[in-house]
Amino acid sequence: MSYTIAMSLVDSKKAGFNYELGEKYEAGIELLGHEVKSVRAGHGILAGAYVKIRGGEAYLVGASIPPYQPGNMSVGYDPERPRRLLLTKHELKVLADLDQQKGLTLVPLALYNKGRIIKLSFAQAKHKKKSDKREVIKKKDVQRDLERTLKTR
Protein backbone atom coordinates (compact mmCIF):
# COMPACT_ATOMS: atom_id res chain seq x y z
CA MET A 1 0.00 0.00 0.00
CA SER A 2 1.58 3.22 -1.14
CA TYR A 3 -0.14 6.52 -0.52
CA THR A 4 0.58 9.96 -1.84
CA ILE A 5 0.29 12.95 0.41
CA ALA A 6 -1.71 15.75 -1.19
CA MET A 7 -1.06 18.66 1.16
CA SER A 8 0.93 17.97 4.26
CA LEU A 9 -0.10 20.00 7.31
CA VAL A 10 2.46 18.68 9.81
CA ASP A 11 5.62 16.76 8.81
CA SER A 12 8.15 14.65 10.62
CA LYS A 13 11.18 16.09 8.86
CA LYS A 14 13.80 13.82 10.43
CA ALA A 15 11.96 10.51 9.98
CA GLY A 16 13.66 9.70 6.67
CA PHE A 17 17.05 10.63 8.08
CA ASN A 18 16.80 8.73 11.38
CA TYR A 19 15.04 5.61 10.05
CA GLU A 20 15.14 3.26 7.09
CA LEU A 21 11.52 3.50 5.97
CA GLY A 22 9.67 0.43 4.79
CA GLU A 23 6.04 -0.02 3.82
CA LYS A 24 3.83 3.05 4.29
CA TYR A 25 0.34 3.11 5.75
CA GLU A 26 -2.49 5.60 6.11
CA ALA A 27 -4.97 5.96 8.97
CA GLY A 28 -7.63 8.36 10.13
CA ILE A 29 -6.93 10.04 13.44
CA GLU A 30 -9.37 10.84 16.23
CA LEU A 31 -8.93 14.51 17.21
CA LEU A 32 -10.89 17.04 19.23
CA GLY A 33 -12.34 20.08 17.44
CA HIS A 34 -9.70 22.54 18.57
CA GLU A 35 -6.97 20.02 17.68
CA VAL A 36 -8.31 19.85 14.12
CA LYS A 37 -8.09 23.65 13.87
CA SER A 38 -4.58 23.58 15.26
CA VAL A 39 -3.41 20.90 12.80
CA ARG A 40 -4.99 22.75 9.86
CA ALA A 41 -3.08 25.85 10.97
CA GLY A 42 0.14 23.79 10.74
CA HIS A 43 0.77 23.50 14.46
CA GLY A 44 1.95 20.19 15.80
CA ILE A 45 5.11 18.20 16.35
CA LEU A 46 5.61 14.60 15.21
CA ALA A 47 9.29 14.38 16.20
CA GLY A 48 9.79 11.56 18.66
CA ALA A 49 6.29 10.17 18.12
CA TYR A 50 5.46 6.57 17.24
CA VAL A 51 2.43 4.34 16.63
CA LYS A 52 1.69 1.74 19.30
CA ILE A 53 -0.79 -1.15 19.13
CA ARG A 54 -2.57 -1.74 22.47
CA GLY A 55 -5.60 -3.88 23.14
CA GLY A 56 -6.54 -4.28 19.49
CA GLU A 57 -6.37 -0.54 18.80
CA ALA A 58 -3.66 1.70 17.35
CA TYR A 59 -2.55 4.92 19.07
CA LEU A 60 -0.30 7.78 18.09
CA VAL A 61 1.95 8.30 21.12
CA GLY A 62 4.33 11.19 21.75
CA ALA A 63 2.92 13.63 19.19
CA SER A 64 2.25 17.14 20.46
CA ILE A 65 -0.69 19.16 19.15
CA PRO A 66 -0.90 22.49 20.99
CA PRO A 67 -4.28 24.14 21.55
CA TYR A 68 -5.59 26.38 18.75
CA GLN A 69 -6.32 29.23 21.18
CA PRO A 70 -4.39 28.67 24.41
CA GLY A 71 -6.41 31.28 26.30
CA ASN A 72 -9.66 29.44 25.57
CA MET A 73 -8.56 25.96 26.67
CA SER A 74 -9.91 23.93 29.52
CA VAL A 75 -7.58 23.30 32.44
CA GLY A 76 -7.12 19.55 31.92
CA TYR A 77 -6.04 19.55 28.26
CA ASP A 78 -2.91 17.48 27.55
CA PRO A 79 -1.28 18.31 24.18
CA GLU A 80 0.69 15.05 24.21
CA ARG A 81 -2.15 12.65 24.98
CA PRO A 82 -2.29 9.39 22.96
CA ARG A 83 -4.63 9.75 19.98
CA ARG A 84 -6.53 6.78 18.58
CA LEU A 85 -5.99 5.83 14.94
CA LEU A 86 -8.87 4.63 12.82
CA LEU A 87 -7.96 1.41 11.02
CA THR A 88 -9.77 -1.72 9.86
CA LYS A 89 -9.46 -4.97 11.82
CA HIS A 90 -7.33 -6.50 9.08
CA GLU A 91 -4.92 -3.53 9.08
CA LEU A 92 -4.71 -3.67 12.89
CA LYS A 93 -3.83 -7.37 12.76
CA VAL A 94 -1.07 -6.77 10.20
CA LEU A 95 0.32 -3.84 12.18
CA ALA A 96 0.18 -5.78 15.46
CA ASP A 97 2.34 -8.49 13.87
CA LEU A 98 4.81 -5.82 12.67
CA ASP A 99 4.88 -4.16 16.07
CA GLN A 100 5.94 -7.45 17.70
CA GLN A 101 8.99 -7.84 15.43
CA LYS A 102 12.27 -6.90 17.05
CA GLY A 103 13.87 -3.72 15.75
CA LEU A 104 10.85 -2.39 13.85
CA THR A 105 8.98 0.76 14.80
CA LEU A 106 5.89 2.40 13.33
CA VAL A 107 6.95 6.01 12.72
CA PRO A 108 4.55 8.84 11.76
CA LEU A 109 5.55 10.77 8.64
CA ALA A 110 2.87 13.43 8.21
CA LEU A 111 -0.59 14.68 9.12
CA TYR A 112 -2.47 15.82 6.03
CA ASN A 113 -5.88 16.59 4.55
CA LYS A 114 -7.69 14.11 2.37
CA GLY A 115 -10.80 16.04 1.50
CA ARG A 116 -12.21 17.24 4.81
CA ILE A 117 -10.68 14.39 6.78
CA ILE A 118 -7.30 14.58 8.51
CA LYS A 119 -5.15 11.50 7.97
CA LEU A 120 -1.88 10.25 9.40
CA SER A 121 0.75 8.73 7.14
CA PHE A 122 3.15 6.36 8.90
CA ALA A 123 5.66 3.71 7.93
CA GLN A 124 7.35 0.70 9.37
CA ALA A 125 10.92 1.70 10.09
CA LYS A 126 14.22 0.44 11.36
CA HIS A 127 16.56 2.81 13.20
CA LYS A 128 19.68 3.81 11.21
CA LYS A 129 23.12 3.53 12.70
CA LYS A 130 25.31 6.62 13.07
CA SER A 131 27.58 5.50 10.23
CA ASP A 132 24.61 5.19 7.85
CA LYS A 133 23.55 8.74 8.70
CA ARG A 134 27.08 9.99 7.96
CA GLU A 135 26.99 8.29 4.54
CA VAL A 136 23.73 10.05 3.72
CA ILE A 137 25.22 13.42 4.67
CA LYS A 138 28.31 12.74 2.51
CA LYS A 139 26.13 11.81 -0.49
CA LYS A 140 24.08 15.00 -0.10
CA ASP A 141 27.27 17.10 0.07
CA VAL A 142 28.70 15.49 -3.07
CA GLN A 143 25.38 15.97 -4.90
CA ARG A 144 25.21 19.62 -3.81
CA ASP A 145 28.80 20.27 -4.98
CA LEU A 146 28.07 18.60 -8.32
CA GLU A 147 24.98 20.74 -8.85
CA ARG A 148 26.96 23.89 -7.99
CA THR A 149 29.66 23.10 -10.55
CA LEU A 150 27.08 22.34 -13.24
CA LYS A 151 25.20 25.54 -12.45
CA THR A 152 28.30 27.77 -12.78
CA ARG A 153 29.21 26.38 -16.20
C-alpha positions as CSV (number, residue, x, y, z in Angstrom):
1,M,0.0,0.0,0.0
2,S,1.6,3.2,-1.1
3,Y,-0.1,6.5,-0.5
4,T,0.6,10.0,-1.8
5,I,0.3,13.0,0.4
6,A,-1.7,15.7,-1.2
7,M,-1.1,18.7,1.2
8,S,0.9,18.0,4.3
9,L,-0.1,20.0,7.3
10,V,2.5,18.7,9.8
11,D,5.6,16.8,8.8
12,S,8.2,14.7,10.6
13,K,11.2,16.1,8.9
14,K,13.8,13.8,10.4
15,A,12.0,10.5,10.0
16,G,13.7,9.7,6.7
17,F,17.0,10.6,8.1
18,N,16.8,8.7,11.4
19,Y,15.0,5.6,10.0
20,E,15.1,3.3,7.1
21,L,11.5,3.5,6.0
22,G,9.7,0.4,4.8
23,E,6.0,0.0,3.8
24,K,3.8,3.0,4.3
25,Y,0.3,3.1,5.8
26,E,-2.5,5.6,6.1
27,A,-5.0,6.0,9.0
28,G,-7.6,8.4,10.1
29,I,-6.9,10.0,13.4
30,E,-9.4,10.8,16.2
31,L,-8.9,14.5,17.2
32,L,-10.9,17.0,19.2
33,G,-12.3,20.1,17.4
34,H,-9.7,22.5,18.6
35,E,-7.0,20.0,17.7
36,V,-8.3,19.9,14.1
37,K,-8.1,23.6,13.9
38,S,-4.6,23.6,15.3
39,V,-3.4,20.9,12.8
40,R,-5.0,22.7,9.9
41,A,-3.1,25.8,11.0
42,G,0.1,23.8,10.7
43,H,0.8,23.5,14.5
44,G,2.0,20.2,15.8
45,I,5.1,18.2,16.4
46,L,5.6,14.6,15.2
47,A,9.3,14.4,16.2
48,G,9.8,11.6,18.7
49,A,6.3,10.2,18.1
50,Y,5.5,6.6,17.2
51,V,2.4,4.3,16.6
52,K,1.7,1.7,19.3
53,I,-0.8,-1.1,19.1
54,R,-2.6,-1.7,22.5
55,G,-5.6,-3.9,23.1
56,G,-6.5,-4.3,19.5
57,E,-6.4,-0.5,18.8
58,A,-3.7,1.7,17.4
59,Y,-2.6,4.9,19.1
60,L,-0.3,7.8,18.1
61,V,1.9,8.3,21.1
62,G,4.3,11.2,21.8
63,A,2.9,13.6,19.2
64,S,2.2,17.1,20.5
65,I,-0.7,19.2,19.2
66,P,-0.9,22.5,21.0
67,P,-4.3,24.1,21.5
68,Y,-5.6,26.4,18.8
69,Q,-6.3,29.2,21.2
70,P,-4.4,28.7,24.4
71,G,-6.4,31.3,26.3
72,N,-9.7,29.4,25.6
73,M,-8.6,26.0,26.7
74,S,-9.9,23.9,29.5
75,V,-7.6,23.3,32.4
76,G,-7.1,19.6,31.9
77,Y,-6.0,19.6,28.3
78,D,-2.9,17.5,27.6
79,P,-1.3,18.3,24.2
80,E,0.7,15.1,24.2
81,R,-2.1,12.6,25.0
82,P,-2.3,9.4,23.0
83,R,-4.6,9.7,20.0
84,R,-6.5,6.8,18.6
85,L,-6.0,5.8,14.9
86,L,-8.9,4.6,12.8
87,L,-8.0,1.4,11.0
88,T,-9.8,-1.7,9.9
89,K,-9.5,-5.0,11.8
90,H,-7.3,-6.5,9.1
91,E,-4.9,-3.5,9.1
92,L,-4.7,-3.7,12.9
93,K,-3.8,-7.4,12.8
94,V,-1.1,-6.8,10.2
95,L,0.3,-3.8,12.2
96,A,0.2,-5.8,15.5
97,D,2.3,-8.5,13.9
98,L,4.8,-5.8,12.7
99,D,4.9,-4.2,16.1
100,Q,5.9,-7.5,17.7
101,Q,9.0,-7.8,15.4
102,K,12.3,-6.9,17.0
103,G,13.9,-3.7,15.8
104,L,10.8,-2.4,13.8
105,T,9.0,0.8,14.8
106,L,5.9,2.4,13.3
107,V,7.0,6.0,12.7
108,P,4.6,8.8,11.8
109,L,5.5,10.8,8.6
110,A,2.9,13.4,8.2
111,L,-0.6,14.7,9.1
112,Y,-2.5,15.8,6.0
113,N,-5.9,16.6,4.5
114,K,-7.7,14.1,2.4
115,G,-10.8,16.0,1.5
116,R,-12.2,17.2,4.8
117,I,-10.7,14.4,6.8
118,I,-7.3,14.6,8.5
119,K,-5.2,11.5,8.0
120,L,-1.9,10.2,9.4
121,S,0.8,8.7,7.1
122,F,3.1,6.4,8.9
123,A,5.7,3.7,7.9
124,Q,7.4,0.7,9.4
125,A,10.9,1.7,10.1
126,K,14.2,0.4,11.4
127,H,16.6,2.8,13.2
128,K,19.7,3.8,11.2
129,K,23.1,3.5,12.7
130,K,25.3,6.6,13.1
131,S,27.6,5.5,10.2
132,D,24.6,5.2,7.9
133,K,23.6,8.7,8.7
134,R,27.1,10.0,8.0
135,E,27.0,8.3,4.5
136,V,23.7,10.0,3.7
137,I,25.2,13.4,4.7
138,K,28.3,12.7,2.5
139,K,26.1,11.8,-0.5
140,K,24.1,15.0,-0.1
141,D,27.3,17.1,0.1
142,V,28.7,15.5,-3.1
143,Q,25.4,16.0,-4.9
144,R,25.2,19.6,-3.8
145,D,28.8,20.3,-5.0
146,L,28.1,18.6,-8.3
147,E,25.0,20.7,-8.8
148,R,27.0,23.9,-8.0
149,T,29.7,23.1,-10.5
150,L,27.1,22.3,-13.2
151,K,25.2,25.5,-12.4
152,T,28.3,27.8,-12.8
153,R,29.2,26.4,-16.2
